């Protein structure tokens, strides 16, 4: 039986969970009330950190769900994403507009990846 590992487990949620070679990250957000570029940059750095803690990296991402508070920010977020994602390793991805947990959040990214 495969072991479930919870990374940065708090009272409400874990930042990441691994099971049977897969990694699920909680929705990652940046610092509220900063720009879309700054929030996306911080989120992607945190994704790198959490994937490393789970024994993986961004070349192993299987899918990404990206939520924007305002879909008009799509191009600004994509400029940061496109510079970050490795060529030839683009995951399946969906992007939509949603009301996020607090008004200052502009971007939230949810990742599923394979362990290394």
MDAnalysis code that builds the backbone (N, CA, C; Angstrom):
import MDAnalysis as mda
import numpy as np

u = mda.Universe.empty(348, n_residues=116, atom_resindex=np.repeat(np.arange(116), 3), trajectory=True)
u.add_TopologyAttr("name", ["N", "CA", "C"] * 116)
u.add_TopologyAttr("resid", np.arange(1, 117))
u.add_TopologyAttr("resname", ["UNK", "UNK", "UNK", "UNK", "UNK", "UNK", "UNK", "UNK", "UNK", "UNK", "UNK", "UNK", "UNK", "UNK", "UNK", "UNK", "UNK", "UNK", "UNK", "UNK", "UNK", "UNK", "UNK", "UNK", "UNK", "UNK", "UNK", "UNK", "UNK", "UNK", "UNK", "UNK", "UNK", "UNK", "UNK", "UNK", "UNK", "UNK", "UNK", "UNK", "UNK", "UNK", "UNK", "UNK", "UNK", "UNK", "UNK", "UNK", "UNK", "UNK", "UNK", "UNK", "UNK", "UNK", "UNK", "UNK", "UNK", "UNK", "UNK", "UNK", "UNK", "UNK", "UNK", "UNK", "UNK", "UNK", "UNK", "UNK", "UNK", "UNK", "UNK", "UNK", "UNK", "UNK", "UNK", "UNK", "UNK", "UNK", "UNK", "UNK", "UNK", "UNK", "UNK", "UNK", "UNK", "UNK", "UNK", "UNK", "UNK", "UNK", "UNK", "UNK", "UNK", "UNK", "UNK", "UNK", "UNK", "UNK", "UNK", "UNK", "UNK", "UNK", "UNK", "UNK", "UNK", "UNK", "UNK", "UNK", "UNK", "UNK", "UNK", "UNK", "UNK", "UNK", "UNK", "UNK"])
u.atoms.positions = np.array([
    [0.839, -1.173, 0.000],
    [0.000, 0.000, 0.000],
    [0.891, 1.246, 0.000],
    [0.602, 2.191, -0.887],
    [1.387, 3.423, -0.985],
    [1.123, 4.311, 0.231],
    [2.143, 5.045, 0.608],
    [2.057, 5.940, 1.758],
    [1.575, 7.319, 1.308],
    [0.708, 7.910, 2.099],
    [0.292, 9.290, 1.879],
    [1.235, 10.179, 2.685],
    [1.856, 11.153, 2.015],
    [2.730, 12.104, 2.707],
    [2.095, 13.485, 2.597],
    [2.017, 14.178, 3.716],
    [1.461, 15.533, 3.754],
    [2.598, 16.504, 4.055],
    [2.767, 17.472, 3.189],
    [3.853, 18.447, 3.298],
    [3.279, 19.762, 3.795],
    [3.906, 20.301, 4.842],
    [3.439, 21.536, 5.470],
    [1.956, 21.422, 5.843],
    [1.676, 20.399, 6.632],
    [0.308, 20.117, 7.076],
    [-0.069, 21.057, 8.217],
    [-1.129, 21.795, 8.029],
    [-1.628, 22.701, 9.064],
    [-2.936, 22.192, 9.624],
    [-3.593, 23.014, 10.389],
    [-4.864, 22.634, 11.007],
    [-5.974, 22.462, 9.972],
    [-5.904, 23.216, 8.876],
    [-6.968, 23.198, 7.872],
    [-6.589, 22.437, 6.609],
    [-5.332, 22.523, 6.205],
    [-4.934, 21.954, 4.915],
    [-3.432, 21.707, 4.882],
    [-3.023, 20.912, 3.911],
    [-1.608, 20.705, 3.612],
    [-1.267, 21.496, 2.360],
    [-0.040, 21.984, 2.284],
    [0.389, 22.691, 1.076],
    [0.582, 21.725, -0.087],
    [0.914, 20.467, 0.231],
    [1.075, 19.440, -0.795],
    [0.789, 18.079, -0.177],
    [0.297, 17.177, -1.023],
    [0.058, 15.793, -0.612],
    [0.593, 14.896, -1.719],
    [1.341, 13.856, -1.320],
    [1.825, 12.880, -2.293],
    [1.200, 11.524, -2.007],
    [0.948, 10.797, -3.092],
    [0.402, 9.446, -2.975],
    [0.643, 8.718, -4.294],
    [1.215, 7.539, -4.193],
    [1.350, 6.655, -5.343],
    [2.025, 7.350, -6.540],
    [3.058, 8.154, -6.262],
    [3.814, 8.793, -7.323],
    [3.247, 10.102, -7.843],
    [2.141, 10.556, -7.262],
    [1.533, 11.820, -7.682],
    [1.626, 12.858, -6.571],
    [1.628, 14.119, -6.971],
    [1.681, 15.245, -6.039],
    [0.533, 16.186, -6.357],
    [-0.221, 16.538, -5.334],
    [-1.271, 17.547, -5.464],
    [-0.867, 18.738, -4.609],
    [-0.798, 19.916, -5.220],
    [-0.516, 21.131, -4.461],
    [-1.813, 21.853, -4.154],
    [-1.878, 22.434, -2.969],
    [-2.989, 23.321, -2.642],
    [-2.896, 24.538, -3.555],
    [-3.984, 25.262, -3.691],
    [-3.959, 26.490, -4.468],
    [-2.935, 27.450, -3.885],
    [-2.051, 27.943, -4.721],
    [-0.981, 28.838, -4.288],
    [-1.323, 30.267, -4.680],
    [-1.120, 31.179, -3.751],
    [-1.374, 32.594, -3.988],
    [-0.134, 33.388, -3.588],
    [-0.056, 34.605, -4.095],
    [1.060, 35.488, -3.760],
    [0.658, 36.464, -2.667],
    [1.400, 37.534, -2.545],
    [1.119, 38.561, -1.546],
    [-0.049, 39.415, -2.030],
    [-1.096, 39.547, -1.220],
    [-2.250, 40.349, -1.639],
    [-1.838, 41.789, -1.960],
    [-2.593, 42.385, -2.854],
    [-2.436, 43.799, -3.231],
    [-1.117, 44.119, -3.924],
    [-0.454, 43.101, -4.476],
    [0.685, 43.334, -5.353],
    [0.210, 43.067, -6.780],
    [1.047, 43.356, -7.753],
    [0.641, 43.220, -9.160],
    [0.455, 41.745, -9.545],
    [-0.204, 41.530, -10.662],
    [-0.367, 40.175, -11.205],
    [1.010, 39.562, -11.470],
    [1.921, 40.354, -12.011],
    [3.285, 39.865, -12.269],
    [3.958, 39.431, -10.975],
    [3.885, 40.262, -9.949],
    [4.516, 39.920, -8.662],
    [3.861, 38.703, -8.028],
    [2.532, 38.631, -8.061],
    [1.854, 37.479, -7.470],
    [2.190, 36.203, -8.232],
    [2.168, 36.247, -9.554],
    [2.471, 35.050, -10.347],
    [3.908, 34.601, -10.113],
    [4.841, 35.540, -10.069],
    [6.246, 35.210, -9.807],
    [6.409, 34.519, -8.457],
    [5.763, 35.056, -7.432],
    [5.839, 34.457, -6.089],
    [5.197, 33.077, -6.066],
    [4.068, 32.933, -6.724],
    [3.372, 31.638, -6.770],
    [4.258, 30.589, -7.426],
    [4.850, 30.917, -8.561],
    [5.673, 29.945, -9.277],
    [6.918, 29.568, -8.480],
    [7.491, 30.514, -7.746],
    [8.625, 30.196, -6.870],
    [8.189, 29.243, -5.766],
    [7.003, 29.458, -5.235],
    [6.495, 28.570, -4.189],
    [6.194, 27.182, -4.755],
    [5.679, 27.129, -5.971],
    [5.439, 25.828, -6.621],
    [6.767, 25.092, -6.782],
    [7.808, 25.792, -7.238],
    [9.139, 25.160, -7.349],
    [9.576, 24.585, -6.009],
    [9.404, 25.361, -4.940],
    [9.819, 24.943, -3.604],
    [9.042, 23.713, -3.137],
    [7.733, 23.728, -3.308],
    [6.898, 22.607, -2.861],
    [7.154, 21.349, -3.689],
    [7.338, 21.508, -4.994],
    [7.651, 20.338, -5.817],
    [8.982, 19.726, -5.398],
    [9.977, 20.550, -5.102],
    [11.273, 20.037, -4.628],
    [11.097, 19.280, -3.312],
    [10.283, 19.812, -2.412],
    [10.037, 19.140, -1.128],
    [9.353, 17.785, -1.317],
    [8.619, 17.655, -2.425],
    [7.915, 16.401, -2.722],
    [8.724, 15.490, -3.639],
    [9.947, 15.878, -3.967],
    [10.796, 15.034, -4.801],
    [10.525, 15.173, -6.284],
    [10.213, 16.384, -6.733],
    [9.885, 16.599, -8.139],
    [10.346, 17.985, -8.572],
    [9.962, 18.370, -9.772],
    [10.245, 19.713, -10.280],
    [9.237, 20.055, -11.368],
    [9.349, 21.263, -11.911],
    [8.339, 21.752, -12.854],
    [8.304, 20.992, -14.178],
    [9.333, 20.210, -14.495],
    [9.281, 19.393, -15.711],
    [8.334, 18.204, -15.554],
    [7.878, 17.943, -14.332],
    [7.021, 16.790, -14.041],
    [5.568, 17.207, -13.790],
    [5.225, 18.477, -14.031],
    [3.846, 18.937, -13.830],
    [2.942, 18.308, -14.881],
    [1.847, 17.737, -14.415],
    [0.881, 17.106, -15.302],
    [-0.240, 18.061, -15.701],
    [-0.733, 18.817, -14.712],
    [-1.820, 19.756, -15.009],
    [-1.728, 20.976, -14.107],
    [-2.274, 22.075, -14.624],
    [-2.328, 23.330, -13.876],
    [-3.712, 23.936, -14.057],
    [-4.278, 24.384, -12.955],
    [-5.512, 25.176, -12.983],
    [-5.138, 26.565, -12.517],
    [-5.439, 27.550, -13.315],
    [-5.095, 28.928, -12.970],
    [-6.388, 29.724, -12.869],
    [-6.533, 30.397, -11.743],
    [-7.703, 31.245, -11.510],
    [-7.246, 32.690, -11.420],
    [-7.897, 33.542, -12.183],
    [-7.624, 34.973, -12.163],
    [-8.850, 35.699, -11.627],
    [-8.624, 36.675, -10.759],
    [-9.741, 37.476, -10.260],
    [-10.356, 38.282, -11.400],
    [-9.547, 38.621, -12.394],
    [-10.013, 39.366, -13.562],
    [-9.340, 38.773, -14.798],
    [-10.122, 38.180, -15.683],
    [-9.571, 37.521, -16.870],
    [-8.818, 38.512, -17.768],
    [-9.034, 39.794, -17.568],
    [-8.282, 40.811, -18.319],
    [-6.786, 40.743, -17.989],
    [-6.420, 40.079, -16.891],
    [-5.018, 39.927, -16.488],
    [-4.347, 38.706, -17.123],
    [-5.039, 38.046, -18.038],
    [-4.561, 36.815, -18.667],
    [-3.177, 37.000, -19.306],
    [-2.993, 38.030, -20.108],
    [-1.719, 38.243, -20.807],
    [-0.584, 38.525, -19.822],
    [-0.855, 39.319, -18.787],
    [0.183, 39.639, -17.799],
    [0.630, 38.383, -17.052],
    [-0.326, 37.552, -16.650],
    [0.014, 36.295, -15.974],
    [0.778, 35.379, -16.922],
    [0.318, 35.270, -18.176],
    [0.968, 34.395, -19.146],
    [2.409, 34.804, -19.442],
    [2.712, 36.079, -19.391],
    [4.086, 36.528, -19.632],
    [5.034, 35.917, -18.602],
    [4.594, 35.846, -17.357],
    [5.411, 35.249, -16.295],
    [5.427, 33.726, -16.447],
    [4.258, 33.134, -16.668],
    [4.142, 31.681, -16.843],
    [5.034, 31.202, -17.985],
    [4.949, 31.867, -19.151],
    [5.689, 31.428, -20.334],
    [7.199, 31.469, -20.122],
    [7.683, 32.417, -19.335],
    [9.115, 32.492, -19.027],
    [9.538, 31.415, -18.034],
    [8.583, 30.885, -17.267],
    [8.873, 29.910, -16.207],
    [8.769, 28.470, -16.686],
    [7.761, 28.148, -17.476],
    [7.526, 26.745, -17.849],
    [8.601, 26.303, -18.844],
    [9.230, 25.145, -18.607],
    [10.292, 24.685, -19.497],
    [9.743, 24.258, -20.863],
    [10.421, 24.666, -21.916],
    [10.024, 24.269, -23.269],
    [9.941, 22.747, -23.353],
    [8.902, 22.270, -23.967],
    [8.710, 20.828, -24.117],
    [8.109, 20.150, -22.904],
    [7.818, 20.897, -21.841],
    [7.261, 20.322, -20.611],
    [5.990, 21.044, -20.178],
    [5.268, 21.618, -21.136],
    [4.036, 22.331, -20.794],
    [2.973, 21.339, -20.319],
    [2.349, 21.610, -19.177],
    [1.302, 20.712, -18.686],
    [-0.028, 20.973, -19.375],
    [-0.975, 20.068, -19.185],
    [-2.357, 20.371, -19.530],
    [-2.759, 21.525, -18.615],
    [-3.527, 22.484, -19.130],
    [-3.794, 23.676, -18.334],
    [-5.164, 24.241, -18.638],
    [-5.789, 24.771, -17.601],
    [-7.042, 25.503, -17.749],
    [-6.900, 26.815, -16.996],
    [-7.453, 27.879, -17.551],
    [-7.428, 29.187, -16.898],
    [-8.842, 29.748, -16.919],
    [-9.269, 30.270, -15.786],
    [-10.598, 30.862, -15.705],
    [-10.622, 32.046, -14.770],
    [-11.746, 32.703, -14.747],
    [-11.949, 33.843, -13.856],
    [-12.799, 33.381, -12.680],
    [-12.401, 33.796, -11.481],
    [-13.143, 33.411, -10.279],
    [-12.927, 34.460, -9.191],
    [-13.892, 34.569, -8.323],
    [-13.719, 35.402, -7.138],
    [-12.812, 34.612, -6.190],
    [-11.649, 35.190, -5.851],
    [-10.684, 34.491, -5.014],
    [-10.961, 34.753, -3.541],
    [-10.205, 34.120, -2.658],
    [-10.497, 34.102, -1.221],
    [-10.503, 35.470, -0.553],
    [-9.717, 36.405, -1.071],
    [-9.671, 37.755, -0.508],
    [-9.503, 38.741, -1.661],
    [-9.997, 39.940, -1.519],
    [-9.979, 40.904, -2.631],
    [-8.585, 41.221, -3.186],
    [-7.535, 41.153, -2.378],
    [-6.184, 41.478, -2.845],
    [-5.530, 40.399, -3.675],
    [-6.099, 39.190, -3.676],
    [-5.538, 38.113, -4.489],
    [-5.996, 38.275, -5.933],
    [-5.031, 38.177, -6.853],
    [-5.339, 38.325, -8.270],
    [-5.145, 37.029, -9.052],
    [-4.325, 36.121, -8.495],
    [-3.970, 34.870, -9.177],
    [-3.924, 33.744, -8.153],
    [-4.434, 32.585, -8.533],
    [-4.265, 31.363, -7.741],
    [-3.961, 30.237, -8.713],
    [-2.960, 29.416, -8.378],
    [-2.562, 28.315, -9.263],
    [-2.561, 27.015, -8.466],
    [-3.179, 25.986, -9.060],
    [-3.277, 24.655, -8.486],
    [-2.551, 23.687, -9.417],
    [-1.673, 22.869, -8.868],
    [-0.814, 21.984, -9.657],
    [-0.990, 20.533, -9.246],
    [-0.963, 19.646, -10.239],
    [-0.809, 18.205, -10.036],
    [0.430, 17.795, -10.792],
    [1.296, 17.019, -10.147],
    [2.568, 16.629, -10.767],
    [2.905, 15.188, -10.432],
    [3.872, 14.665, -11.160],
    [4.422, 13.335, -10.890],
    [5.693, 13.494, -10.059],
    [5.920, 12.557, -9.153],
    [7.169, 12.573, -8.405],
    [8.309, 12.182, -9.340],
    [9.509, 12.596, -8.968],
    [10.684, 12.417, -9.837],
    [11.182, 11.026, -9.916],
])
